[in-house]
Amino acid sequence: FNVDAGRCDTCKGEGEQVVEMQFLADVHLTCESCGGKRFKEEVLEVQYNGKSIFDLLEMSVDEAIEFFADEKQIKNAIQPLSDVGLGYVKLGQSSDTLSGGEAQRVKLASFLGKGKGIGHVLFIFDEPTTGLHFEDIRILLEVLYRLVENGNTVLVIEHNMDIIKVADHIIDLGP
């Protein structure tokens, strides 16, 4: 959807057309040519196990892991996203729709996907638990433990007591 050869010519791969209104909010209409699927028809005709590229990009990370269970290379590439608690994110979801904590976890998943041969790294997280459910915080803690066990250093700026109580060192700033 981001290359001329594959994207819908009408909406330029956006899936929608924007009608600018002078003094009102812009109106977003689903593209009539592609039906919001962002690709040209000939691209959508290509399928893998009955799914087009649009169908695949609409899958959540966890759904894709299940769908690609027999494709180890693909499964291993997306597994770190699930490991950091982002199994609900769609494969084709735009990065500008992610919260700050989700974006940090995407970067973390990228690092985890590269394996252990990178060396010792200093990770700095700024309020990574903002907006997270208790279960997501538990998953994040497991990932942080894994980073430390692999010889990395993790610095977390945080107010959440579940994170603070498991810290090796605490620096308290403020009055």
Disulfide bonds with the S-S distance in Angstrom:
none
